[in-house]
Amino acid sequence: MGSGDEVVEIESLEKSLLSESVAGEEERETDDEPVLYMASFGEMEENFVKYQTAQWVLYSLALILAWGMGLFMLLYIPVRRYILRKDIRSRKLYLTPNSIVYKARRPVPIPCFGVLKKEKHVLLPSVADVVIEQGYLQSLFGVYSLRIENVGVRRPPSDDVQIQGIANPSAFRKAVLTRLSNMRTEVFSQQVSAIEDTPNLRIHYPSAWLSPPRSLKHDAIPHSGDLALLQKLEEVGSSVKRVQTLIEEQHSQTSETAD
């Protein structure tokens, strides 16, 4: 009997180790980019749960006075608090060299039916600003909301990425803005270097720039209409020269007769 129990325990340990290794491999596959800054939610768990519970109670009381359905919402509070704790413990918000990544897993309203997964990637070039917000009820519990504004056509704030319960949101905002500033500086330096490289090419090959080849000159006239116009101009020039020669001849003849 003892050997059978030991075999069962070994099998259970092997299964748990395999599940942990598979989970670790999935995380490594999804998180290829280095993490520049990782936000934290653990310090705000209690305050976040209290804030959400207070908000839920206020909605429940309002519904009790209106339709009486708020009583069921009050009975649902323990399940609601369980879902909130699972939600905030699973949240991950971090900054990579190219994007902002937000991941979360939370049980469905009836927890026995599974979980809901959320994963958002916001590219840094599309970020206009990171806004920190705090309402009146949030200020009572010390909870902040983080909103990521997008570049381009102005959209309502509800379309932006909004995250609640982050600890020290100012540090995360500073990290994002610093990374954006570094990216813009890199782009600007690349443009400046490209502009500085252009005169160097002209210095190395002055004859190619000052006197282009004959083939390039002919290629610079792409249309047949331009060729016809040039031919006409040449004909006009030749006729003018002929008229000048005739005038000179007549002038010489008249001078000889006068003598």
Salt bridges, closest charged atoms under 4 A:
GLU27 OE2 - LYS92 NZ 3.66
ASP31 OD1 - LYS103 NZ 2.83
GLU45 OE2 - ARG85 NH1 3.09
GLU45 OE2 - ARG89 NE 2.88
GLU46 OE2 - ARG85 NH1 3.01
ASP87 OD2 - ARG91 NH2 3.06
ASP87 OD2 - ARG106 NH1 3.74
GLU119 OE2 - HIS121 NE2 2.78
ASP129 OD1 - ARG173 NH2 3.31
GLU133 OE2 - ARG147 NH2 2.83
GLU149 OE2 - ARG147 NH1 3.09
ASP160 OD2 - ARG147 NH1 3.22
ASP160 OD2 - ARG154 NH2 3.37
